[in-house]
Amino acid sequence: MDKRRVIYYSDELKDEFSVAQIEPRTIDKDYVYIHTSRFKRFTHFFWYRIVALPIAYLYCRCTFGHKAKGVHKLKKLRGKGFFMYGNHTQDIADAFIPTLITFPKTVYVIVHPNNVSMPVLGRITPSLGALPIPNDFSGYRNFKEAINTRYEEGNCITVYPEAHIWPYYTRIRPFADTSFDYPAKLGAPVFAFTNTYRKRRFFKHPRIVTVIDGPFYPDMEKPVRRRRAELRDKVYNAMCRRAELSDHVQIKYIRQEKKQ
C-alpha cells in the first residue's frame, strides 16, 4: 500500500510518482510482438486465462471492493475489436481492471518498456497482453502492425493516455491526442473508462468504481488529425465528468512551481 499522504507536483504531463524504479530494455525492430508457435499460444492462454484472471478478480475485489458500471456498453461489441482509454492511478490494479470489465474478451495494453524489463515478471507480461511502446524508432513499424492485428482479431486495446502513474489521483490530467491516432486511422470504436474512488468504512483502501462511457466513433470523412483530436476531447470530457463522482482523497496532490 502506498503510505504517502501528500505528493507535490509541478508538471501534470511529465511527473511520475510510481514507486517502481526499473531500467527499461531496448524495444526496437528485433522485438517480437506476435508469436505464432503453439508453445507461445499456450503460454498466453495459461498466464492470461488460468493465472492472471483469478488473481485479478481476487486482488481488485478484496483490496478495492471493485465494481464497474456501464459494462453492458462493451457487450454490444461482442466479437468486434475496440479501444479503451482510462486514467492511470494504480500500478497493479490498472493492469487488471481492463481484463475484468471486458471479460471474456482478450485485452492488450499499450505499456512503457519498463513493463517488459523486469527480471522475471518482464518475461511474463507479454503473455498477459503487454504491448511495449518502442524506445527505438526502428521498432514502430512492428508496433503499429501488432496493434492493427490485435484489433482486427476482435480484441480490446487499452491505453492510459496520461502515461504516468499518479496513485489515487481523483482528477483527470491533460493528455495529448497522439495515442488516438490508432482508432482514428482504423475507424475503430473508442470507450472511456474512469476509475473513481469512493469512501469505505472500516477499510484502508477506498472502493474503486469503474465507469464506462462510449462508444465514440471517429468521423472518417474528416482528416486524421481532426479525427483523433475529436476522439481525445470526447474521452477527456467523459472522464472529467465521471471523475467528479469520487468522494475520497487517499493522497493529496499539491502543485508547486518548478525550481529554476
N, C-alpha and C positions, 0 to 999 in steps of 0.2 A: 504494500500500500504506500502511495506517495504521502509522506508525512509533512510536506511543505504546506504552509497555510497562506503565505504571501509570496508572489512572484513579481519581480519588477521587469518590465519590458520597455523596449524603445522602438522596435520595428516589427509591426504586425506581419510583414511579408517574409522576414528573414529569421527572426528569433526562433530558436529551437530549445525546448525545455524537457525533452526526453532524458531520462537518467542514463540511458544506454550509450556507451561510447565504443563505437566499432569502426575499424579501419576498412573501408569498402574495397572490394576486389574490382578488377577492371572488367567492365561489360562492353565488349567490342564485337567485331564481326564473327569471332570464333565462339561466342556464347550461343548455345543451342536452346531455343525456346520451346520447340515442339519435338518431342521424341516419339518415334513410331514403333519401337521394338515392343514385343509382348511383355518383356520384363518391366520396362518403364511404364507401360499402361497398367500393369498390375500394381506397381508401387504407388502410382497415382490413386488407384482405387483403394488400396489398403490404407494409405496415410490419410486420404481425404474422407472416405466413407466409413471406414472401420475405426480409425483412431481419432481424427480431428472432430468429426461431428458430435460424438458423445461428449468429448471434453469441452467443446464449445458450448453445448447446451448446459452442462453442469456448471461450468465457470460463470457464464453470463447469468444464469438463473439463480445460482446460490450466492454469488458475490454481489450482483446488482439487482436481483429480482427483475430481470429484463422482461420488458413487454414491447410489443410492436403494434402500431395502428396503421391501417391502410394497406395491409398485405394483400387484400383482395385485388388491389390495383395491379399488382405484379402478376397475379394468377391469370389475368386476362390475356397475357402474352405468353402463355404456356407453349413451349415448343419453339419460341422465337427468341432471338438474341436482343439484348438491350444494354444500356449503360446506366450505372448508378453513381451519383456523386454525394458524398457525405462530409460532415465536419469531423476533424481529426483531433480527438480529445482523449484517446486511450491507446496505450501501447499494445496490450493483448486483446482487449475486447474489440477493438476496431478491426482486427483480423478475423474475429469470429462472427460478429453481428451480421455482415452481409450474407454469410453462408446460412445462418439461421433464418433470416427473413425471406430468402429466395428459395428455400428447400422445396422440392428436390433438385432444382436447377444447380448446375455447377457454376461456381464463381471463380473468376480470375481477377486478381487485384494488382493494379499497377503500383509498384513499390520502389523505394530508394534501393540502390545497390547494397546498402547495409543489411537488408533483409535476407540476402543470399550469401552473406560474407561471414556469418558466424561459424565457428569451427565445426560444430555438429549440426545444429538446427539449420544452418545455411544450406546443408545438403538435402534437407527435407522440405524446406519451404517451396521450392519449385514444384514438388509433387502436391503441395497444398494449393497451388494456383498462383504463386507469385510470378509476376512479370516485371523484372527489374528494368528501370529506365537506363539506357546506355550512358556511360560516362566517357565514352569514346565515340566520336562521330561515326565511325565505320559500322557501329552496331545498330544504327537507326533503321536501316532497311529491314533487317530481320525482325526488329522490334515491332515495326508497323505491320509487317506481314503476319506476325503472330496475333496481334490484336484483331486484324481483319478475319483471320482464320477462326479464332475462337468465337468471334461474333457470328460469323456465318454458320457455325456449328450449332447456334442457338443457345449459347451460354450468356452469362451476365459478366460484364466487365465493370469492375468497381474502381473508382478514382477518388482520392482525397485531395481536392484541388488546393486546399490550404497548405499542403505539402509538409508542414512541420507540426509536430505534436505539441499541443498545449493542454496538459492534463486538466480535466474537469472544467474547461472553459465553457461558459454558458452563452457566449455571443458568437457571431459568425465573423471571422476575419475576412477582409477583402482578398479576392484572388483574381488572377488573370483569366482570360478566356482561352489560353493556349491549349489546355487539356480537352477542350470541347471540339478540337479540330477533328477528332476521330468520328464522333457521331455526325458532325456537320457534313463530312465528306461521304459517309456511308448512308446518310438519310435514316439513321437509327433512332429509335425512341429513347428518351432520357428520363430518368427518375431522380428525384432528390430525396435523400433520407437524412433526417436530422435527429441526432441523439440528444435528448433533453434530460435534465437532471431533476428528480423530484425528491422531496424530503421524505425520509422514513424514520419512524420512531424505533428506538432500540437497535438500530443497525449503524455500523461505522460508515458504510458506503451508502450513498443515495441510490435511489432506483433510476435505472436508465430506461426511458421510454423512447423508442424509435418511431418517428412519424414519417410516413412516406407520402410524397406528392408526385403527380405526373399521371400519365406520360406526357412529356413535351417533345414535339417533333420539329426538326429544322425545316424551314421553308426552302425547298430545293430550287426554287426559281430565283433566289437571291444569291449574291456572291458568297463564297465560302466564309470570308471574314465577317460578313454581316450575319450569316447563319450562326456561327459559333458565338458571336457577341450576344445575339438574342437568346441562345440557349443558356449562356452563362448568366444573363440577367434573370431569366425565368427561375433558374435553380437557386441563385443567390437570394432573390426576393422571397422565394418559398421557404428557404432555410432561415432567413432572418425572421420571418413571421412565426415559424414554429419555435424558434429559439426563445421567444417570449414566454413559452409555456414552462420553462424551467423556473423552479421556485426555491432552489437550494444552491448555495455557493460553498463549494468544498475548498477551493483555493481562490484567494482574492488576487486579481491582477491589477497592478498599479503602473501606469505609464510614467516613465522618466525620460528626460532629454538625454540624447547621446552625448558622451563626453567628447570634447573636441581634441 
